[in-house]
Amino acid sequence: MHIGILTAPLRDKSFEEIAAFAGEHGFGALEVACGPGSKVLDTANLDTRRAEEIQQILQKNKLRISSLAAYANSTPEKPEDREKAAQNLRYAVDAAQKLGVDVVCTLAGLPYAGKSRYQLIESDAKAFFTPICEYAGEKGIKIALENWYATLIQHLGHFEAIFNAVPSANFGLNYDPSHLIWQEIDYIHGVHAFASRIFHTHAKDTEIDKHKRQWVGVNGEGWWRYVIPGFGDVAWGPYISALRKIKYDGVLSIEHEDDTFGPEAGFLAAQRNLQLFL
């Protein structure tokens, strides 16, 4: 396993600047936040020349791209919005192929009124991802869903449902324990239960204030927050051990959403903590 970064907090910098930072500090990979018009990587307008420039930048800084991060809602209610989401995801798949990247990370979609998550998985998500997975599969690309709790895959039962609805072998997870731990879901059991579907991982932690939770209850606010790995309640030793047991040898991609650290300082603090287990 190696340590990488999700570039989102550095979105105002160029690809060259981000790669120089990551290379200087010994990170192994970039999960590149991208999209049409993105300053870092414009997926709608990536030509061969720019793809070759990016490869040279990566080589110079001893980096690889672990995935392209195209996080967007795939289940908007309006058909025209859904088609736009599909086109943007196809742009990301095309860009991944040009760059020699085999994973595109995205979201399972967001719920909307009138249907349960299970119903939306069986109808909306199935209709959206079946052709996307076929399109990506023809290009050798895997689609990995981040299990953000606000999306359709809130818990392990939803994971099971979406893979039953879309059984494509190239459809899987960007597995993130931080969304599971505060829900009291066994994130280590989830690693073993969905071993064949884990294509990519996020390294993000969650700090749980149990005293505040006892005051406001689980439906209250402010008793948990995302933090840099090592500053929260995820057991990184057992978690990484579980990943080793399933033969996962990919990236631990640091997703930095801790407002007590600046972008670069947070990435470096996370790197120091994660290296203890590698």
Secondary structure by P-SEA (a helix, b strand, c coil): cbbbbcccccccccaaaaaaaaaaaccccccccccccccccccccccaaaaaaaaaaaaaacccccbbbbccccccccaaaaaaaaaaaaaaaaaaaaacccbbbbbcccccccccaaaaaacccccccaaaaaaaaaabbbbbbccccccccccaaaaaaaaaaccccccccccccccccccccaaaaaaaaccccccbbbbbbbbbaaaaaaacccccccccccccccccccaaaaaaaaaaaaccccccccccccccccaaaaaaaaaaaaaccc
